[in-house]
Amino acid sequence: MNGKISLLIGEIEQSLAQLAQLEELFRRSMNQLAKDQRTLERAVFLSEIFVNTYTCLETLFFRISHFFENSLTQEQWHRDLLDTMRLSIPGIREPVIIDETFLHSAG
């Protein structure tokens, strides 16, 4: 079990580092966008940042869910995944996202 938790911790740290890089890239892009003309190329670039951020978070949530052996239904696994990430499991883990985030994302 110790090796598995160490692996999960490493995956979480790696995901957090990737998210920090994406956030920095977003901030720089937004500063540049404020100075320059808006173009389709810039919009596509920003959309790629959003897609990569979403994918990074979803992968992280999936790994956490898998580690704690949460069952996800095949029909609505995206919603189930978000739902399990807002659960507090006493003695095991705190919620990964808050209810407000869940409500905005599951809308």
N, C-alpha and C positions, 0 to 999 in steps of 0.2 A: 504494500500500500504506500509506503514512504516514497518509492520511486515514482509511482503514479502521481502523487500530489506534487512532487518536485517537478515533474513534467508539466502538469497543469500550471503551476506557478511560473515556469519558464515561458509557456505559451501566453499566459496573461501578460507577463512583462514585455514580451515581444510585440504583442498586439497593442499595448499601451504606447510603446515606442513608435510603432507605425502610425497610430492615431495622432501622436504629437507631431510627427513629420507632416501628416496630412493637414493638420490644423495650421501649422506654420506656412505651408504652401498656400492654403486658402487665404490666410491673412495677407501674405505678400501679394497674391493675385487680386484680392479686393482693393488693396492700396493702389496697385497698378491700374486696375479697372476704373478707379475713381479719377485717375489722371488721363487715361486714354479714352479713345472712342470705343463704344461698345460694338463688338463684332461677333459674327457667328462662331469664329474660331475661339474667342474668349469664352463664349457661352458653352461650347463643347468642352473646353478645358475645365471649366468649373463643374460641369456635369460629371466629368470623369472623377473629379475629387469627391463629389457626393457619392457616386457609385462605389468608389474604393473605400470610403468611410463606412458606408452601409455594409459592404461585404466583409470588411474587417470586424465590425461589431457583430454581425450575424455569425461569423465563424467563431468568434470568441464566445458568444452566448451558446452556440451549439456544443463547443468543447466543454464548457462548464456544465451544461445540461447532461451531456454524455457521461462526464465524470461522476455526477451524482445519480446516474441511471434514471433520469427523468424519462418517462415514456411520452412520445409525441405521436399524435395521430397523423396518418399519412395525408388525410384530406385537408387538414388545416394546421400543418406543423409549424408554419411561420407564426401564427397567432399563439399556438400552444407554447412555442419557444419563448415568446415575449411574456406570456402569462407565467411561465415557470421562473423567469428571471426576476419577477417582482415579488416572489415568495420569500418569506423569511422562514428558514428551517432551523428551529431552535437547536443549539448545540452543534450545528453543522455549518451553516452559512447565513450571511445576511442577504437581503435583497440586492440584486445587481443593478436593477433600475427601480426608480420610484413610480408610484401609481400614475402620477401626472405624465411621465414619459410614456408609460404604457398607453394611457388614454389618447395621447397625441399620435402615437405611432399606429395604434390599432384602429383608430377612427373609423 
